[in-house]
């Protein structure tokens, strides 16, 4: 599962690097950072490195609103990649 998040991180960083517009680059970096940090916090709390914060693991844990917003953000990231 960690490998999937690392692969997502590399793909999203590549999308951000290929952007020609600075606004879309910042949006791509923001989405990437948001999902990567949320995954890192969840994985660290499961490994008991930090206290439990109650945030769901992106794309895997049950959470209706969190899942909808993450999938919307990935759709936006896909649109940025398609336009670049």
N, C-alpha and C positions, 0 to 999 in steps of 0.2 A: 504494500500500500504506500509505503514511503517512496518507493521507486516511481509510482504513478504520480505522486505530487512533485517529485523532482523533474520528471518528464514534462509535466504541465508547466512548471516553473521555467524550464529551458525554452519550451515552445512560446510561452508568453513573452519572455525576454527577447526572443528572436523577432516576434511580432513588433514589439516596442522599438527595436533597433531599426526595423525597416520602414518605420513611419517617417514621412517627410514633413508632416505638420506637427508643430510642437504641442498643440492641444491634444491631438489624438495620441501622441506619445505619452503625455502625462496621464491621460485616461487609462491607457494600457498598463503603464507602470503602477498606477493606483489600484487597478483591479488585481494585478499580479501580486502586489504587496498585501492587499487585503486578504486574499485567499491563502497565500503562503503563510502569513502570520497567524491567521486563524487555525490553519492546520498545525503549525508549529506549537501553538499554545495547547491545542487539544492533545497532541501526541505527548507533549511534556507533562500534561496533567495525568494522562493515563500511565505514564512511566513514573509518576509521583515525584517529578522534579520540581513542579510548582503545584500550588493548591488548585483544587478543582474549581473551574470558573463556570461550568455549565454550558459552554458554547459547543454546538454540534460540529462534528468533523465534516468539512465541506464535501458535498456530493455523496456521502455515505450514511451519516447519522440521520435519524428521523427528526425532522423539523420542517414543517410546512413553509413558513415564511422565509426561513433561512435558505431552504432549497430553491424556492422561487427566485429570490434575489440573486443567488449565486448563478443559477442557470441564465437569468437575464443578463448578468454581468458577462458571462462567458459568451452569450450571443452577441453582446456588444463588442467583445474582444474579437470574435469571429468576423463581425462586420468590419472592424478596423483592419483586420488582416486581409480581407477580401478587397478593400478599397486601396490598400497600399500597393 
